[in-house]
């Protein structure tokens, strides 16, 4: 049995990606002592930091991706990132090496008590590193779906179809730091957006806790891009949706396989993005009439927005399926 849910007014950009990639709806985030959603609550406006929204993939999502997780409790406990004070995007080996060096500088190698403390701390470090690598390996099955959704969302933001805003820092009259909500122009979007922290750095400005209105998200992406787990009939009631007793259903498979041969640039996502961008310009009647000019614009789009250098020959091959125009 299913019952309707109410979406929060806004969500972070990565939450929009999860909706597009997996059909995961954002949920309300409520802090003790605060009213309303935490994404724009008092703490967010003061610190500019995002609220915790991403705890990992669910058992249902793993089944959809064709991944068998034998120990979900271990997955939930495993760290999502390994912080070395330089970055939270490190490998397990880098994490172990960092803390080995740091702890050796703290503990006295001539003290038996310090040696024991060092060994105990390093045991925890190695355990965290192993759990992190194990978790990251499981989650790699979602990478093609998430990256494709990121490109779709980013394209919608760049084209202005989807609007976003961020929190910009300022000092009040007494010198205290606060943040105010500021709309982000479509021209300011770049591929260097920090999806994990929902942070956009463009020029001298830093937009923190970047979000979109969920109503706007559903207008642009009314349905997820992924295939449904089950194609089945339901009976809808005012407060519930019940599966039809004799409904025929078919499980869909979403296991990602790589084709043989040379791998495509960014697993083919750059090609897809360039093709969709060029096709959209032709559909809106703003593309150059000459095919060579369109190819050149697509090359510049891939370089300036997607951050990838593409040769003219490659771009011509990618756009070969577009309707022919004047040459």
GIGI-V793256 format. One line per field, one symbol per residue. ss: DSSP state (~ for helix, > for strand, _ for the rest). A space follows every 50 residues. Layout:
ss=???
//
This chain:
ss=_>_______>>>~~~~~~~~~~_______________~~~_~~~~~~___ ________~~~~~~_______~~~~~~______________~~~~~~~~~ ~~~~~~_____~~~~~~~~~~~~~~~~~~~~~~~~~~~~~~~~~~~~~~~ ~~~~~~~~~____>>>>>>>>_____>>>>>>>>_~~~_____>____>> >>__>>>>>>>>>~~~~~~~_________>>__>>>>__>>>>______> >_____________~~~~~~~~~~~~~~~~~~~______>~~~~~~~~~~ ~~~~_______~~~~~~~_______>_
//
